Amino acid sequence: MTNEARAAALVVDARGMRCPWPALRLARAMREAADVLLLADDPQAAREVAALAGEQGWTLTNDAEGGWRVRRD
């Protein structure tokens, strides 16, 4: 991801937090932003984030740096 694209997204750093905290932080951020970069290192976060994105109708893509880019459609 380029620095410009990263700057356009709201960055939520949830590294070190255990589920459900990364998903909760993402949900909170998506209230205010349409484009969020979530950084999380809990192995369960991938499943939780994917479920939340699917439930809300958000687009979810893997970021090269181990996070997820989440966008409202």
PDB file of N, CA, C and O in Angstrom, chain B, residues numbered from 101:
ATOM      1  N   MET B 101       0.841  -1.165   0.000  1.00  0.00           N
ATOM      2  CA  MET B 101       0.000   0.000   0.000  1.00  0.00           C
ATOM      3  C   MET B 101       0.891   1.234   0.000  1.00  0.00           C
ATOM      4  O   MET B 101       1.878   1.299   0.733  1.00  0.00           O
ATOM      5  N   THR B 102       0.543   2.194  -0.812  1.00  0.00           N
ATOM      6  CA  THR B 102       1.347   3.403  -0.879  1.00  0.00           C
ATOM      7  C   THR B 102       1.063   4.285   0.334  1.00  0.00           C
ATOM      8  O   THR B 102       0.050   4.129   1.015  1.00  0.00           O
ATOM      9  N   ASN B 103       1.972   5.201   0.580  1.00  0.00           N
ATOM     10  CA  ASN B 103       1.776   6.117   1.703  1.00  0.00           C
ATOM     11  C   ASN B 103       0.547   6.989   1.507  1.00  0.00           C
ATOM     12  O   ASN B 103      -0.138   7.326   2.472  1.00  0.00           O
ATOM     13  N   GLU B 104       0.259   7.362   0.234  1.00  0.00           N
ATOM     14  CA  GLU B 104      -0.923   8.171  -0.044  1.00  0.00           C
ATOM     15  C   GLU B 104      -2.191   7.411   0.300  1.00  0.00           C
ATOM     16  O   GLU B 104      -3.099   7.963   0.920  1.00  0.00           O
ATOM     17  N   ALA B 105      -2.258   6.139  -0.101  1.00  0.00           N
ATOM     18  CA  ALA B 105      -3.442   5.331   0.199  1.00  0.00           C
ATOM     19  C   ALA B 105      -3.577   5.119   1.699  1.00  0.00           C
ATOM     20  O   ALA B 105      -4.682   5.155   2.240  1.00  0.00           O
ATOM     21  N   ARG B 106      -2.467   4.902   2.362  1.00  0.00           N
ATOM     22  CA  ARG B 106      -2.500   4.709   3.816  1.00  0.00           C
ATOM     23  C   ARG B 106      -2.981   5.990   4.492  1.00  0.00           C
ATOM     24  O   ARG B 106      -3.745   5.927   5.455  1.00  0.00           O
ATOM     25  N   ALA B 107      -2.546   7.145   4.004  1.00  0.00           N
ATOM     26  CA  ALA B 107      -2.938   8.413   4.602  1.00  0.00           C
ATOM     27  C   ALA B 107      -4.435   8.670   4.421  1.00  0.00           C
ATOM     28  O   ALA B 107      -5.055   9.325   5.259  1.00  0.00           O
ATOM     29  N   ALA B 108      -5.016   8.162   3.337  1.00  0.00           N
ATOM     30  CA  ALA B 108      -6.431   8.373   3.080  1.00  0.00           C
ATOM     31  C   ALA B 108      -7.310   7.569   4.032  1.00  0.00           C
ATOM     32  O   ALA B 108      -8.454   7.948   4.284  1.00  0.00           O
ATOM     33  N   ALA B 109      -6.798   6.483   4.555  1.00  0.00           N
ATOM     34  CA  ALA B 109      -7.579   5.624   5.442  1.00  0.00           C
ATOM     35  C   ALA B 109      -7.320   5.990   6.902  1.00  0.00           C
ATOM     36  O   ALA B 109      -6.221   6.401   7.274  1.00  0.00           O
ATOM     37  N   LEU B 110      -8.349   5.831   7.706  1.00  0.00           N
ATOM     38  CA  LEU B 110      -8.197   5.967   9.148  1.00  0.00           C
ATOM     39  C   LEU B 110      -7.492   4.709   9.641  1.00  0.00           C
ATOM     40  O   LEU B 110      -7.952   3.602   9.357  1.00  0.00           O
ATOM     41  N   VAL B 111      -6.400   4.848  10.362  1.00  0.00           N
ATOM     42  CA  VAL B 111      -5.643   3.697  10.838  1.00  0.00           C
ATOM     43  C   VAL B 111      -6.064   3.377  12.275  1.00  0.00           C
ATOM     44  O   VAL B 111      -6.027   4.234  13.158  1.00  0.00           O
ATOM     45  N   VAL B 112      -6.465   2.119  12.485  1.00  0.00           N
ATOM     46  CA  VAL B 112      -6.837   1.630  13.807  1.00  0.00           C
ATOM     47  C   VAL B 112      -5.816   0.561  14.184  1.00  0.00           C
ATOM     48  O   VAL B 112      -5.769  -0.503  13.567  1.00  0.00           O
ATOM     49  N   ASP B 113      -5.014   0.839  15.180  1.00  0.00           N
ATOM     50  CA  ASP B 113      -3.977  -0.098  15.612  1.00  0.00           C
ATOM     51  C   ASP B 113      -4.491  -0.895  16.799  1.00  0.00           C
ATOM     52  O   ASP B 113      -4.527  -0.401  17.926  1.00  0.00           O
ATOM     53  N   ALA B 114      -4.889  -2.136  16.534  1.00  0.00           N
ATOM     54  CA  ALA B 114      -5.411  -3.015  17.579  1.00  0.00           C
ATOM     55  C   ALA B 114      -4.428  -4.148  17.877  1.00  0.00           C
ATOM     56  O   ALA B 114      -4.809  -5.183  18.424  1.00  0.00           O
ATOM     57  N   ARG B 115      -3.167  -3.944  17.514  1.00  0.00           N
ATOM     58  CA  ARG B 115      -2.162  -4.968  17.806  1.00  0.00           C
ATOM     59  C   ARG B 115      -2.011  -5.107  19.312  1.00  0.00           C
ATOM     60  O   ARG B 115      -1.998  -4.123  20.051  1.00  0.00           O
ATOM     61  N   GLY B 116      -1.898  -6.355  19.745  1.00  0.00           N
ATOM     62  CA  GLY B 116      -1.780  -6.634  21.159  1.00  0.00           C
ATOM     63  C   GLY B 116      -3.125  -6.819  21.850  1.00  0.00           C
ATOM     64  O   GLY B 116      -3.172  -7.227  23.011  1.00  0.00           O
ATOM     65  N   MET B 117      -4.209  -6.527  21.157  1.00  0.00           N
ATOM     66  CA  MET B 117      -5.545  -6.704  21.720  1.00  0.00           C
ATOM     67  C   MET B 117      -6.098  -8.054  21.294  1.00  0.00           C
ATOM     68  O   MET B 117      -5.882  -8.496  20.166  1.00  0.00           O
ATOM     69  N   ARG B 118      -6.797  -8.690  22.186  1.00  0.00           N
ATOM     70  CA  ARG B 118      -7.420  -9.981  21.893  1.00  0.00           C
ATOM     71  C   ARG B 118      -8.880  -9.773  21.528  1.00  0.00           C
ATOM     72  O   ARG B 118      -9.517  -8.823  21.983  1.00  0.00           O
ATOM     73  N   CYS B 119      -9.401 -10.665  20.706  1.00  0.00           N
ATOM     74  CA  CYS B 119     -10.798 -10.587  20.272  1.00  0.00           C
ATOM     75  C   CYS B 119     -11.701 -10.650  21.484  1.00  0.00           C
ATOM     76  O   CYS B 119     -11.454 -11.393  22.434  1.00  0.00           O
ATOM     77  N   PRO B 120     -12.739  -9.861  21.428  1.00  0.00           N
ATOM     78  CA  PRO B 120     -13.349  -9.182  20.298  1.00  0.00           C
ATOM     79  C   PRO B 120     -12.899  -7.743  20.099  1.00  0.00           C
ATOM     80  O   PRO B 120     -13.493  -7.033  19.287  1.00  0.00           O
ATOM     81  N   TRP B 121     -11.868  -7.283  20.811  1.00  0.00           N
ATOM     82  CA  TRP B 121     -11.486  -5.867  20.759  1.00  0.00           C
ATOM     83  C   TRP B 121     -11.132  -5.347  19.372  1.00  0.00           C
ATOM     84  O   TRP B 121     -11.561  -4.242  19.040  1.00  0.00           O
ATOM     85  N   PRO B 122     -10.375  -6.067  18.531  1.00  0.00           N
ATOM     86  CA  PRO B 122     -10.109  -5.523  17.188  1.00  0.00           C
ATOM     87  C   PRO B 122     -11.391  -5.271  16.387  1.00  0.00           C
ATOM     88  O   PRO B 122     -11.511  -4.244  15.719  1.00  0.00           O
ATOM     89  N   ALA B 123     -12.339  -6.192  16.451  1.00  0.00           N
ATOM     90  CA  ALA B 123     -13.600  -6.013  15.725  1.00  0.00           C
ATOM     91  C   ALA B 123     -14.407  -4.855  16.308  1.00  0.00           C
ATOM     92  O   ALA B 123     -15.032  -4.096  15.567  1.00  0.00           O
ATOM     93  N   LEU B 124     -14.393  -4.720  17.618  1.00  0.00           N
ATOM     94  CA  LEU B 124     -15.111  -3.608  18.242  1.00  0.00           C
ATOM     95  C   LEU B 124     -14.493  -2.263  17.867  1.00  0.00           C
ATOM     96  O   LEU B 124     -15.208  -1.297  17.598  1.00  0.00           O
ATOM     97  N   ARG B 125     -13.165  -2.208  17.850  1.00  0.00           N
ATOM     98  CA  ARG B 125     -12.488  -0.963  17.443  1.00  0.00           C
ATOM     99  C   ARG B 125     -12.800  -0.629  15.982  1.00  0.00           C
ATOM    100  O   ARG B 125     -12.987   0.537  15.632  1.00  0.00           O
ATOM    101  N   LEU B 126     -12.856  -1.662  15.131  1.00  0.00           N
ATOM    102  CA  LEU B 126     -13.207  -1.450  13.723  1.00  0.00           C
ATOM    103  C   LEU B 126     -14.624  -0.907  13.601  1.00  0.00           C
ATOM    104  O   LEU B 126     -14.855   0.066  12.883  1.00  0.00           O
ATOM    105  N   ALA B 127     -15.567  -1.521  14.287  1.00  0.00           N
ATOM    106  CA  ALA B 127     -16.960  -1.068  14.213  1.00  0.00           C
ATOM    107  C   ALA B 127     -17.085   0.384  14.648  1.00  0.00           C
ATOM    108  O   ALA B 127     -17.815   1.161  14.033  1.00  0.00           O
ATOM    109  N   ARG B 128     -16.381   0.745  15.695  1.00  0.00           N
ATOM    110  CA  ARG B 128     -16.418   2.132  16.173  1.00  0.00           C
ATOM    111  C   ARG B 128     -15.839   3.096  15.132  1.00  0.00           C
ATOM    112  O   ARG B 128     -16.399   4.164  14.888  1.00  0.00           O
ATOM    113  N   ALA B 129     -14.719   2.711  14.524  1.00  0.00           N
ATOM    114  CA  ALA B 129     -14.080   3.569  13.527  1.00  0.00           C
ATOM    115  C   ALA B 129     -14.947   3.730  12.285  1.00  0.00           C
ATOM    116  O   ALA B 129     -14.969   4.798  11.674  1.00  0.00           O
ATOM    117  N   MET B 130     -15.663   2.667  11.909  1.00  0.00           N
ATOM    118  CA  MET B 130     -16.487   2.729  10.702  1.00  0.00           C
ATOM    119  C   MET B 130     -17.723   3.612  10.881  1.00  0.00           C
ATOM    120  O   MET B 130     -18.386   3.948   9.899  1.00  0.00           O
ATOM    121  N   ARG B 131     -18.038   3.988  12.112  1.00  0.00           N
ATOM    122  CA  ARG B 131     -19.128   4.941  12.333  1.00  0.00           C
ATOM    123  C   ARG B 131     -18.776   6.304  11.745  1.00  0.00           C
ATOM    124  O   ARG B 131     -19.650   7.025  11.264  1.00  0.00           O
ATOM    125  N   GLU B 132     -17.486   6.651  11.788  1.00  0.00           N
ATOM    126  CA  GLU B 132     -17.040   7.980  11.379  1.00  0.00           C
ATOM    127  C   GLU B 132     -16.291   8.002  10.052  1.00  0.00           C
ATOM    128  O   GLU B 132     -16.219   9.046   9.403  1.00  0.00           O
ATOM    129  N   ALA B 133     -15.738   6.877   9.643  1.00  0.00           N
ATOM    130  CA  ALA B 133     -14.913   6.844   8.434  1.00  0.00           C
ATOM    131  C   ALA B 133     -15.456   5.804   7.462  1.00  0.00           C
ATOM    132  O   ALA B 133     -16.040   4.801   7.871  1.00  0.00           O
ATOM    133  N   ALA B 134     -15.258   6.053   6.189  1.00  0.00           N
ATOM    134  CA  ALA B 134     -15.695   5.099   5.164  1.00  0.00           C
ATOM    135  C   ALA B 134     -14.552   4.207   4.717  1.00  0.00           C
ATOM    136  O   ALA B 134     -14.763   3.266   3.952  1.00  0.00           O
ATOM    137  N   ASP B 135     -13.340   4.492   5.187  1.00  0.00           N
ATOM    138  CA  ASP B 135     -12.148   3.755   4.773  1.00  0.00           C
ATOM    139  C   ASP B 135     -11.237   3.604   5.991  1.00  0.00           C
ATOM    140  O   ASP B 135     -10.718   4.589   6.517  1.00  0.00           O
ATOM    141  N   VAL B 136     -11.048   2.353   6.434  1.00  0.00           N
ATOM    142  CA  VAL B 136     -10.272   2.099   7.653  1.00  0.00           C
ATOM    143  C   VAL B 136      -9.212   1.048   7.369  1.00  0.00           C
ATOM    144  O   VAL B 136      -9.476   0.056   6.690  1.00  0.00           O
ATOM    145  N   LEU B 137      -8.016   1.268   7.891  1.00  0.00           N
ATOM    146  CA  LEU B 137      -6.955   0.268   7.873  1.00  0.00           C
ATOM    147  C   LEU B 137      -6.838  -0.262   9.296  1.00  0.00           C
ATOM    148  O   LEU B 137      -6.451   0.470  10.207  1.00  0.00           O
ATOM    149  N   LEU B 138      -7.177  -1.542   9.485  1.00  0.00           N
ATOM    150  CA  LEU B 138      -7.128  -2.166  10.800  1.00  0.00           C
ATOM    151  C   LEU B 138      -5.869  -3.004  10.911  1.00  0.00           C
ATOM    152  O   LEU B 138      -5.624  -3.876  10.077  1.00  0.00           O
ATOM    153  N   LEU B 139      -5.075  -2.746  11.929  1.00  0.00           N
ATOM    154  CA  LEU B 139      -3.884  -3.541  12.223  1.00  0.00           C
ATOM    155  C   LEU B 139      -4.183  -4.364  13.466  1.00  0.00           C
ATOM    156  O   LEU B 139      -4.476  -3.809  14.525  1.00  0.00           O
ATOM    157  N   ALA B 140      -4.109  -5.689  13.342  1.00  0.00           N
ATOM    158  CA  ALA B 140      -4.395  -6.570  14.473  1.00  0.00           C
ATOM    159  C   ALA B 140      -3.554  -7.826  14.332  1.00  0.00           C
ATOM    160  O   ALA B 140      -3.314  -8.301  13.222  1.00  0.00           O
ATOM    161  N   ASP B 141      -3.105  -8.367  15.469  1.00  0.00           N
ATOM    162  CA  ASP B 141      -2.261  -9.556  15.416  1.00  0.00           C
ATOM    163  C   ASP B 141      -2.856 -10.766  16.132  1.00  0.00           C
ATOM    164  O   ASP B 141      -2.198 -11.801  16.237  1.00  0.00           O
ATOM    165  N   ASP B 142      -4.067 -10.657  16.618  1.00  0.00           N
ATOM    166  CA  ASP B 142      -4.730 -11.814  17.224  1.00  0.00           C
ATOM    167  C   ASP B 142      -5.130 -12.774  16.100  1.00  0.00           C
ATOM    168  O   ASP B 142      -5.769 -12.352  15.137  1.00  0.00           O
ATOM    169  N   PRO B 143      -4.769 -14.050  16.204  1.00  0.00           N
ATOM    170  CA  PRO B 143      -5.119 -15.014  15.145  1.00  0.00           C
ATOM    171  C   PRO B 143      -6.623 -15.122  14.893  1.00  0.00           C
ATOM    172  O   PRO B 143      -7.032 -15.449  13.778  1.00  0.00           O
ATOM    173  N   GLN B 144      -7.442 -14.859  15.889  1.00  0.00           N
ATOM    174  CA  GLN B 144      -8.894 -14.932  15.718  1.00  0.00           C
ATOM    175  C   GLN B 144      -9.472 -13.682  15.044  1.00  0.00           C
ATOM    176  O   GLN B 144     -10.630 -13.686  14.625  1.00  0.00           O
ATOM    177  N   ALA B 145      -8.684 -12.630  14.940  1.00  0.00           N
ATOM    178  CA  ALA B 145      -9.183 -11.367  14.393  1.00  0.00           C
ATOM    179  C   ALA B 145      -9.641 -11.515  12.949  1.00  0.00           C
ATOM    180  O   ALA B 145     -10.625 -10.891  12.551  1.00  0.00           O
ATOM    181  N   ALA B 146      -8.954 -12.319  12.163  1.00  0.00           N
ATOM    182  CA  ALA B 146      -9.333 -12.474  10.749  1.00  0.00           C
ATOM    183  C   ALA B 146     -10.769 -12.963  10.629  1.00  0.00           C
ATOM    184  O   ALA B 146     -11.544 -12.438   9.829  1.00  0.00           O
ATOM    185  N   ARG B 147     -11.116 -13.952  11.411  1.00  0.00           N
ATOM    186  CA  ARG B 147     -12.476 -14.496  11.352  1.00  0.00           C
ATOM    187  C   ARG B 147     -13.491 -13.478  11.853  1.00  0.00           C
ATOM    188  O   ARG B 147     -14.542 -13.291  11.239  1.00  0.00           O
ATOM    189  N   GLU B 148     -13.184 -12.827  12.956  1.00  0.00           N
ATOM    190  CA  GLU B 148     -14.114 -11.853  13.537  1.00  0.00           C
ATOM    191  C   GLU B 148     -14.329 -10.648  12.612  1.00  0.00           C
ATOM    192  O   GLU B 148     -15.455 -10.187  12.429  1.00  0.00           O
ATOM    193  N   VAL B 149     -13.239 -10.152  12.038  1.00  0.00           N
ATOM    194  CA  VAL B 149     -13.324  -8.994  11.149  1.00  0.00           C
ATOM    195  C   VAL B 149     -14.084  -9.354   9.880  1.00  0.00           C
ATOM    196  O   VAL B 149     -14.901  -8.565   9.406  1.00  0.00           O
ATOM    197  N   ALA B 150     -13.825 -10.540   9.323  1.00  0.00           N
ATOM    198  CA  ALA B 150     -14.535 -10.980   8.113  1.00  0.00           C
ATOM    199  C   ALA B 150     -16.032 -11.117   8.379  1.00  0.00           C
ATOM    200  O   ALA B 150     -16.851 -10.731   7.545  1.00  0.00           O
ATOM    201  N   ALA B 151     -16.385 -11.661   9.530  1.00  0.00           N
ATOM    202  CA  ALA B 151     -17.803 -11.809   9.881  1.00  0.00           C
ATOM    203  C   ALA B 151     -18.480 -10.450  10.030  1.00  0.00           C
ATOM    204  O   ALA B 151     -19.590 -10.244   9.539  1.00  0.00           O
ATOM    205  N   LEU B 152     -17.813  -9.535  10.701  1.00  0.00           N
ATOM    206  CA  LEU B 152     -18.371  -8.195  10.891  1.00  0.00           C
ATOM    207  C   LEU B 152     -18.538  -7.476   9.554  1.00  0.00           C
ATOM    208  O   LEU B 152     -19.578  -6.874   9.291  1.00  0.00           O
ATOM    209  N   ALA B 153     -17.511  -7.543   8.717  1.00  0.00           N
ATOM    210  CA  ALA B 153     -17.582  -6.885   7.406  1.00  0.00           C
ATOM    211  C   ALA B 153     -18.704  -7.466   6.562  1.00  0.00           C
ATOM    212  O   ALA B 153     -19.440  -6.725   5.911  1.00  0.00           O
ATOM    213  N   GLY B 154     -18.839  -8.780   6.569  1.00  0.00           N
ATOM    214  CA  GLY B 154     -19.906  -9.413   5.804  1.00  0.00           C
ATOM    215  C   GLY B 154     -21.285  -9.026   6.303  1.00  0.00           C
ATOM    216  O   GLY B 154     -22.198  -8.785   5.514  1.00  0.00           O
ATOM    217  N   GLU B 155     -21.429  -8.968   7.611  1.00  0.00           N
ATOM    218  CA  GLU B 155     -22.704  -8.604   8.219  1.00  0.00           C
ATOM    219  C   GLU B 155     -23.102  -7.164   7.892  1.00  0.00           C
ATOM    220  O   GLU B 155     -24.279  -6.863   7.695  1.00  0.00           O
ATOM    221  N   GLN B 156     -22.105  -6.284   7.837  1.00  0.00           N
ATOM    222  CA  GLN B 156     -22.367  -4.863   7.592  1.00  0.00           C
ATOM    223  C   GLN B 156     -22.341  -4.482   6.111  1.00  0.00           C
ATOM    224  O   GLN B 156     -22.728  -3.371   5.750  1.00  0.00           O
ATOM    225  N   GLY B 157     -21.889  -5.393   5.260  1.00  0.00           N
ATOM    226  CA  GLY B 157     -21.812  -5.089   3.828  1.00  0.00           C
ATOM    227  C   GLY B 157     -20.587  -4.279   3.452  1.00  0.00           C
ATOM    228  O   GLY B 157     -20.597  -3.576   2.441  1.00  0.00           O
ATOM    229  N   TRP B 158     -19.526  -4.368   4.256  1.00  0.00           N
ATOM    230  CA  TRP B 158     -18.289  -3.640   3.972  1.00  0.00           C
ATOM    231  C   TRP B 158     -17.380  -4.477   3.095  1.00  0.00           C
ATOM    232  O   TRP B 158     -17.444  -5.706   3.122  1.00  0.00           O
ATOM    233  N   THR B 159     -16.536  -3.820   2.319  1.00  0.00           N
ATOM    234  CA  THR B 159     -15.531  -4.492   1.506  1.00  0.00           C
ATOM    235  C   THR B 159     -14.281  -4.684   2.347  1.00  0.00           C
ATOM    236  O   THR B 159     -13.803  -3.747   2.986  1.00  0.00           O
ATOM    237  N   LEU B 160     -13.756  -5.900   2.343  1.00  0.00           N
ATOM    238  CA  LEU B 160     -12.599  -6.252   3.157  1.00  0.00           C
ATOM    239  C   LEU B 160     -11.496  -6.782   2.256  1.00  0.00           C
ATOM    240  O   LEU B 160     -11.713  -7.715   1.483  1.00  0.00           O
ATOM    241  N   THR B 161     -10.304  -6.181   2.358  1.00  0.00           N
ATOM    242  CA  THR B 161      -9.143  -6.666   1.612  1.00  0.00           C
ATOM    243  C   THR B 161      -7.964  -6.779   2.571  1.00  0.00           C
ATOM    244  O   THR B 161      -7.842  -6.001   3.518  1.00  0.00           O
ATOM    245  N   ASN B 162      -7.106  -7.747   2.319  1.00  0.00           N
ATOM    246  CA  ASN B 162      -5.905  -7.924   3.135  1.00  0.00           C
ATOM    247  C   ASN B 162      -4.872  -6.875   2.758  1.00  0.00           C
ATOM    248  O   ASN B 162      -4.646  -6.603   1.579  1.00  0.00           O
ATOM    249  N   ASP B 163      -4.256  -6.296   3.761  1.00  0.00           N
ATOM    250  CA  ASP B 163      -3.190  -5.330   3.558  1.00  0.00           C
ATOM    251  C   ASP B 163      -1.857  -6.067   3.560  1.00  0.00           C
ATOM    252  O   ASP B 163      -1.714  -7.073   4.255  1.00  0.00           O
ATOM    253  N   ALA B 164      -0.899  -5.598   2.814  1.00  0.00           N
ATOM    254  CA  ALA B 164       0.408  -6.255   2.717  1.00  0.00           C
ATOM    255  C   ALA B 164       1.146  -6.289   4.051  1.00  0.00           C
ATOM    256  O   ALA B 164       2.041  -7.114   4.235  1.00  0.00           O
ATOM    257  N   GLU B 165       0.791  -5.416   4.975  1.00  0.00           N
ATOM    258  CA  GLU B 165       1.505  -5.331   6.245  1.00  0.00           C
ATOM    259  C   GLU B 165       0.803  -6.085   7.369  1.00  0.00           C
ATOM    260  O   GLU B 165       1.045  -5.809   8.544  1.00  0.00           O
ATOM    261  N   GLY B 166      -0.062  -7.031   7.021  1.00  0.00           N
ATOM    262  CA  GLY B 166      -0.702  -7.861   8.049  1.00  0.00           C
ATOM    263  C   GLY B 166      -1.958  -7.297   8.632  1.00  0.00           C
ATOM    264  O   GLY B 166      -2.380  -7.726   9.706  1.00  0.00           O
ATOM    265  N   GLY B 167      -2.568  -6.363   7.975  1.00  0.00           N
ATOM    266  CA  GLY B 167      -3.815  -5.780   8.456  1.00  0.00           C
ATOM    267  C   GLY B 167      -4.908  -5.957   7.423  1.00  0.00           C
ATOM    268  O   GLY B 167      -4.762  -6.728   6.475  1.00  0.00           O
ATOM    269  N   TRP B 168      -5.991  -5.249   7.608  1.00  0.00           N
ATOM    270  CA  TRP B 168      -7.115  -5.316   6.690  1.00  0.00           C
ATOM    271  C   TRP B 168      -7.565  -3.917   6.345  1.00  0.00           C
ATOM    272  O   TRP B 168      -7.625  -3.036   7.202  1.00  0.00           O
ATOM    273  N   ARG B 169      -7.882  -3.724   5.073  1.00  0.00           N
ATOM    274  CA  ARG B 169      -8.465  -2.468   4.599  1.00  0.00           C
ATOM    275  C   ARG B 169      -9.970  -2.704   4.514  1.00  0.00           C
ATOM    276  O   ARG B 169     -10.414  -3.629   3.835  1.00  0.00           O
ATOM    277  N   VAL B 170     -10.738  -1.892   5.182  1.00  0.00           N
ATOM    278  CA  VAL B 170     -12.191  -2.040   5.226  1.00  0.00           C
ATOM    279  C   VAL B 170     -12.811  -0.773   4.671  1.00  0.00           C
ATOM    280  O   VAL B 170     -12.475   0.340   5.075  1.00  0.00           O
ATOM    281  N   ARG B 171     -13.732  -0.973   3.726  1.00  0.00           N
ATOM    282  CA  ARG B 171     -14.402   0.176   3.099  1.00  0.00           C
ATOM    283  C   ARG B 171     -15.894  -0.040   3.063  1.00  0.00           C
ATOM    284  O   ARG B 171     -16.375  -1.161   2.895  1.00  0.00           O
ATOM    285  N   ARG B 172     -16.613   1.045   3.222  1.00  0.00           N
ATOM    286  CA  ARG B 172     -18.063   1.017   3.045  1.00  0.00           C
ATOM    287  C   ARG B 172     -18.354   1.066   1.556  1.00  0.00           C
ATOM    288  O   ARG B 172     -17.739   1.835   0.817  1.00  0.00           O
ATOM    289  N   ASP B 173     -19.280   0.253   1.131  1.00  0.00           N
ATOM    290  CA  ASP B 173     -19.669   0.260  -0.298  1.00  0.00           C
ATOM    291  C   ASP B 173     -20.645   1.363  -0.590  1.00  0.00           C
ATOM    292  O   ASP B 173     -21.078   1.518  -1.732  1.00  0.00           O
TER     293      ASP B 173
END
